[in-house]
């Protein structure tokens, strides 16, 4: 046999082996017996019957299959398992500001609270509610820096804590 014939014969044998391997792989993939695991644990043995793995499967594109279709008898199908109840989230406690007649409509989260400076030419009356009709709680000196904890709906008044007391300040006198 010539060298050329030996090389051709070797290539022909290699192509035949690759073709057989491709066919076996395709059959295993289509029947569902190719699960990527080694060993025979509880997997279904490969037989000549290629329809046994798909028995009981109505929709081959479905995401879940009955237990008898996969050979898994340990767990019932997903639709028969009782659903775990979703935990109800704990309501976030709304802070209340003691001493105020009216609580703020908007409450700023910690780290998002804006800082203001009382205008230099005014001492501000801190009030129990967002308006001049409410009682005076305290006085905030001019040029004092305060942190807003909340505000009314339109943002024209803000709630601050000054000298250990909560009160409302008119936003137009803050910068």
C-alpha positions as a printed NumPy array, in Angstrom:
array([[  0.   ,   0.   ,   0.   ],
       [  1.36 ,   3.386,  -0.936],
       [  1.83 ,   6.281,   1.475],
       [ -0.9  ,   8.255,  -0.251],
       [ -3.408,   5.417,   0.196],
       [ -2.45 ,   4.989,   3.874],
       [ -3.03 ,   8.705,   4.536],
       [ -6.374,   8.631,   2.732],
       [ -7.462,   5.516,   4.63 ],
       [ -6.441,   7.094,   7.971],
       [ -8.453,  10.218,   7.164],
       [-11.453,   8.102,   6.139],
       [-11.357,   6.159,   9.424],
       [-11.068,   9.381,  11.47 ],
       [-14.041,  10.913,   9.627],
       [-16.089,   7.737,  10.229],
       [-15.277,   7.816,  13.977],
       [-16.221,  11.524,  14.186],
       [-19.513,  10.825,  12.349],
       [-20.424,   7.969,  14.708],
       [-19.567,  10.093,  17.76 ],
       [-21.723,  12.948,  16.417],
       [-24.671,  10.617,  15.865],
       [-24.388,   9.149,  19.389],
       [-24.11 ,  12.624,  20.916],
       [-27.168,  13.836,  18.961],
       [-29.28 ,  10.854,  20.044],
       [-28.278,  11.31 ,  23.705],
       [-28.997,  15.018,  23.524],
       [-32.411,  14.566,  21.903],
       [-33.544,  11.846,  24.313],
       [-32.528,  13.826,  27.39 ],
       [-30.032,  11.215,  28.585],
       [-27.127,  13.626,  28.286],
       [-27.163,  15.43 ,  31.637],
       [-23.492,  16.237,  32.016],
       [-23.049,  13.908,  34.987],
       [-20.845,  10.865,  35.07 ],
       [-21.723,   7.614,  36.735],
       [-25.011,   5.787,  36.766],
       [-26.391,   6.975,  40.162],
       [-30.139,   7.271,  39.6  ],
       [-30.06 ,   8.116,  35.894],
       [-32.12 ,   6.175,  33.384],
       [-30.087,   3.538,  31.53 ],
       [-29.602,   4.123,  27.825],
       [-31.554,   1.624,  25.766],
       [-32.583,   1.347,  22.163],
       [-35.946,   2.967,  22.988],
       [-35.478,   6.698,  22.314],
       [-39.063,   7.646,  23.225],
       [-38.964,   6.411,  26.853],
       [-37.337,   9.612,  28.149],
       [-40.042,  11.771,  26.641],
       [-42.976,   9.634,  27.796],
       [-45.654,  11.71 ,  29.482],
       [-44.328,  14.995,  28.124],
       [-47.068,  16.89 ,  26.317],
       [-45.072,  19.966,  25.391],
       [-41.403,  19.4  ,  24.559],
       [-40.729,  23.155,  24.934],
       [-42.096,  23.278,  28.498],
       [-39.768,  24.341,  31.29 ],
       [-40.935,  21.685,  33.764],
       [-41.632,  18.042,  33.087],
       [-43.579,  15.467,  35.108],
       [-41.47 ,  13.283,  37.392],
       [-42.129,  10.143,  35.356],
       [-40.752,  11.834,  32.233],
       [-37.368,  12.542,  33.796],
       [-37.106,   9.355,  35.818],
       [-37.078,  11.371,  39.062],
       [-39.493,   9.865,  41.55 ],
       [-38.268,  11.707,  44.652],
       [-40.243,  14.937,  44.242],
       [-43.762,  15.499,  42.924],
       [-44.244,  17.854,  39.962],
       [-43.996,  21.572,  40.662],
       [-47.747,  22.147,  40.367],
       [-48.419,  19.668,  43.206],
       [-45.887,  21.131,  45.634],
       [-47.361,  23.657,  48.045],
       [-46.129,  27.157,  47.333],
       [-44.086,  28.806,  50.055],
       [-45.839,  31.896,  51.314],
       [-43.938,  35.061,  50.535],
       [-42.869,  36.883,  53.661],
       [-44.74 ,  40.092,  54.185],
       [-42.339,  43.005,  54.464],
       [-42.23 ,  44.76 ,  57.78 ],
       [-43.698,  48.227,  57.459],
       [-41.099,  50.922,  57.835],
       [-41.884,  52.858,  60.98 ],
       [-42.717,  56.475,  60.25 ],
       [-40.856,  58.71 ,  62.691],
       [-42.894,  61.109,  64.742],
       [-41.509,  64.359,  65.999],
       [-42.544,  65.054,  69.591],
       [-43.913,  68.488,  70.388],
       [-45.251,  69.216,  66.894],
       [-48.919,  69.944,  66.258],
       [-48.54 ,  68.844,  62.616],
       [-46.25 ,  66.045,  61.428],
       [-44.367,  66.615,  58.142],
       [-45.83 ,  65.262,  54.873],
       [-42.326,  64.531,  53.546],
       [-39.688,  62.889,  55.743],
       [-36.091,  62.916,  54.542],
       [-34.042,  59.716,  54.886],
       [-30.83 ,  59.847,  56.855],
       [-28.016,  60.896,  54.53 ],
       [-30.458,  62.729,  52.239],
       [-31.335,  65.482,  54.706],
       [-30.55 ,  68.937,  53.354],
       [-28.704,  71.457,  55.527],
       [-29.791,  75.079,  55.67 ],
       [-28.403,  78.247,  57.227],
       [-30.715,  80.739,  58.866],
       [-30.363,  84.069,  57.058],
       [-27.852,  86.377,  58.759],
       [-30.319,  89.187,  59.451],
       [-33.117,  87.149,  61.097],
       [-33.645,  85.183,  64.269],
       [-36.37 ,  82.686,  63.369],
       [-39.247,  81.523,  65.503],
       [-39.474,  77.742,  65.462],
       [-43.162,  76.779,  65.486],
       [-45.283,  73.698,  66.347],
       [-46.788,  73.648,  62.861],
       [-46.207,  74.984,  59.343],
       [-47.626,  78.465,  59.793],
       [-47.481,  81.583,  61.93 ],
       [-50.759,  80.598,  63.619],
       [-49.008,  77.786,  65.513],
       [-47.34 ,  78.189,  68.923],
       [-43.679,  79.2  ,  69.162],
       [-41.485,  76.31 ,  70.315],
       [-38.108,  78.028,  70.342],
       [-35.964,  80.662,  68.597],
       [-33.15 ,  79.858,  66.158],
       [-30.419,  82.534,  66.027],
       [-29.306,  84.12 ,  62.739],
       [-26.6  ,  82.274,  60.737],
       [-27.282,  78.97 ,  62.529],
       [-26.903,  75.814,  60.418],
       [-29.864,  73.417,  60.725],
       [-30.661,  70.072,  59.096],
       [-34.111,  69.553,  57.619],
       [-35.746,  66.321,  58.816],
       [-38.958,  66.773,  56.851],
       [-41.156,  69.284,  55.055],
       [-44.753,  70.105,  54.262],
       [-46.176,  69.11 ,  50.864],
       [-45.056,  72.206,  48.964],
       [-41.701,  72.518,  50.787],
       [-42.426,  76.008,  52.083],
       [-41.846,  74.925,  55.713],
       [-39.271,  72.431,  57.043],
       [-38.993,  70.483,  60.29 ],
       [-35.692,  70.808,  62.163],
       [-34.283,  69.773,  65.512],
       [-32.646,  72.681,  67.289],
       [-31.49 ,  72.675,  70.891],
       [-33.198,  69.288,  71.505],
       [-36.608,  70.463,  70.258],
       [-38.45 ,  69.798,  67.011],
       [-40.067,  72.688,  65.184],
       [-41.075,  74.187,  61.848],
       [-39.088,  76.944,  60.098],
       [-40.192,  78.959,  57.055],
       [-37.998,  77.872,  54.127],
       [-37.82 ,  81.352,  52.577],
       [-35.689,  82.498,  55.546],
       [-33.195,  79.638,  55.062],
       [-30.386,  79.458,  52.546]])
